[in-house]
Amino acid sequence: MRLTTKGRYAVTAILDLALHGNGSPISLADISTRQDISLSYLEQLFAKLRRQGLVTSVRGPGGGYLLARAPGDISVASIINAVNESIDATRCQGTGDCQQGTTCLTHHLWSDLSDAIHDFLDRITLEELIHRHDVQRIADRQHDSTNQIAVLPIAHTS
């Protein structure tokens, strides 16, 4: 079982948006800088998140993205599902043809694990993550480090 980069980055990026948005659009460039995710990859992810109704886009100067729903109405599982990720512990991607076209001995065990992980992630909302002290501490550190980068003086050579 694995959660790919696509699912991890989607959750990270939308959590960044939830933490820093405060009702104002956030540019993907800002998320890219804070989270060290390529801008082109974020554009692909946010297109899927927008199509699934998790974010909305604002065009023009000062534009960017906003959450389309309240953070308490967006689960981690819904974010992962929106970018076409699945959390599947089976070898057969849940089809049941794991052993030469038939169901293997442990298929139902791994399928139950996949369901339990999905249910666990479906119970965790962005609202809950926003209020976690560890998440807030890391977000503050990232915010401080990106502000320091933005105000570094330019060295002049003679």
Backbone hydrogen bonds, N-H to C=O, Kabsch-Sander energy under -0.5 kcal/mol:
donor,donor_aa,acceptor,acceptor_aa,energy
4,T,2,R,-0.6
8,R,4,T,-2.1
9,Y,5,T,-3.2
10,A,6,K,-2.0
11,V,7,G,-2.1
12,T,8,R,-2.5
13,A,9,Y,-3.0
14,I,10,A,-2.3
15,L,11,V,-2.0
16,D,12,T,-2.2
17,L,13,A,-2.2
18,A,14,I,-2.2
19,L,15,L,-2.4
20,H,16,D,-2.3
21,G,17,L,-2.1
22,N,18,A,-0.5
24,S,21,G,-2.7
26,I,65,Y,-2.1
31,I,27,S,-1.7
32,S,28,L,-3.0
33,T,29,A,-2.2
34,R,30,D,-2.5
35,Q,31,I,-2.9
36,D,32,S,-1.4
37,I,32,S,-0.9
42,L,38,S,-2.2
43,E,39,L,-2.3
44,Q,40,S,-1.6
45,L,41,Y,-2.3
46,F,42,L,-3.1
47,A,43,E,-1.5
48,K,44,Q,-1.4
49,L,45,L,-2.5
50,R,46,F,-2.4
51,R,47,A,-2.1
52,Q,48,K,-1.7
53,G,50,R,-1.7
54,L,49,L,-2.6
55,V,49,L,-0.8
56,T,66,L,-2.5
58,V,64,G,-3.0
63,G,60,G,-2.2
64,G,58,V,-1.7
65,Y,26,I,-2.4
66,L,56,T,-2.3
68,A,54,L,-2.6
69,R,54,L,-0.6
73,D,70,A,-2.4
74,I,71,P,-1.2
75,S,73,D,-0.6
76,V,121,L,-0.9
76,V,124,I,-2.5
77,A,121,L,-1.3
79,I,75,S,-1.5
80,I,76,V,-2.2
81,N,77,A,-2.8
82,A,78,S,-1.8
83,V,79,I,-1.1
83,V,80,I,-0.5
84,N,81,N,-1.8
85,E,80,I,-2.1
88,D,86,S,-0.8
89,A,110,W,-0.5
93,Q,90,T,-0.6
95,T,92,C,-1.5
99,Q,102,T,-3.3
100,Q,98,C,-0.6
101,G,97,D,-1.0
102,T,99,Q,-1.4
107,H,104,C,-1.2
110,W,106,T,-2.1
111,S,107,H,-2.6
112,D,108,H,-2.4
113,L,109,L,-1.9
114,S,110,W,-2.3
115,D,111,S,-2.2
116,A,112,D,-2.4
117,I,113,L,-2.5
118,H,114,S,-2.4
119,D,115,D,-2.7
120,F,116,A,-2.4
121,L,117,I,-2.6
122,D,118,H,-2.0
123,R,119,D,-1.0
123,R,120,F,-0.7
124,I,121,L,-0.6
125,T,123,R,-0.6
126,L,71,P,-1.0
126,L,74,I,-2.2
127,E,71,P,-1.4
129,L,125,T,-1.9
130,I,126,L,-2.9
131,H,127,E,-1.4
132,R,129,L,-1.3
136,Q,132,R,-2.4
137,R,133,H,-2.5
138,I,134,D,-2.0
139,A,135,V,-2.6
140,D,136,Q,-2.4
141,R,137,R,-2.0
142,Q,138,I,-2.6
143,H,139,A,-2.5
144,D,140,D,-2.6
145,S,141,R,-2.5
146,T,142,Q,-2.2
147,N,143,H,-2.0
148,Q,144,D,-2.0
149,I,145,S,-1.7
150,A,146,T,-1.8
151,V,147,N,-1.1
152,L,149,I,-1.0
155,A,153,P,-0.5
